[in-house]
């Protein structure tokens, strides 16, 4: 953040840094969970894949509701994950 002179802008910068870190952590967690789902699906572990998918879906929806992800992005990711799990499980 640049050196601001105005008090409110200093606070804004602090908030932005904090929020950026938080959102980054959430996005990273989502990627990890998605990877876990795909790995389980690739391994042919249907039960585990479905369980992980449900968990990932919950987290993705939560991120969307908090504004970390756009709702369409969340829908697309969920849809793709579900499709991948279905194709490997079936």
ABEGO torsion letter per residue (X at the ends): XBBBABAAAAAAAAAAAAAAAAAAAAAAAAAAAAAAAAAAAAAGBAAAAAAAAAAAAAAAAAAAAAGABBAAAAAAAAAAAAAAAAAAAX
